[in-house]
Structure formats: C-alpha cells, structure tokens
Amino acid sequence: MVSRLSELTSKDVFTEDGSRVGSVEDVVIDPETGKVQGLLIGNVSESFLERVKLERAKGVNVPYRAVKSVSDIVVLRDAVYSAKSPVE
C-alpha cells in the first residue's frame, strides 16, 4: 500500500497480462481538487510502445482510472494511452 505520492515514483509499471510498461516518473494532480489525475510513465519498453502503436515516445501519460492496483508495482488495466513529446 502507498501512503505518500512520492512512494509512487520509480515504481515499475506492468499491464494486466504481465508486460512491462516502464516506471512511474511523475504523478499528475488536479490543483483544484487535490485528486490524482494520472501517472507519467518513463523508461517505456519498446514492446509496449509497439503494442499501443507509439513511436519514439519519451513516456506515456496514463489516466489514473487506468490503474488497477498499486503495491510493490503498479498494474494497469487495458486502456488508451497518450504519448509525451517525441525524442528529439
């Protein structure tokens, strides 16, 4: 169980079927409500990028509703992902 948002950073992220996605780089919070809006995933695996048809992405922005569980790792539900800026 995570009791602080800072504990989320650097956690490994996997899909429900066990494929590695990457690791949590940052947490996106709604400043008005204080609720977690999403996770920015960095160090994204090439196989995951191919799976979601993204090329050369620095990372993936995952809405928090796509997070199935958080413990020693983060597990994502099947969802639509959006890429951060492409690598220069």
Protein Blocks (a to p, Z undefined) as FASTA:
>chain_A
ZZbfklmgopacddfkopafbdcfbdcddfklopafbdcdehiafklmmmnopahifbdc
ddfklpmbdcfbccddddddddddddZZ
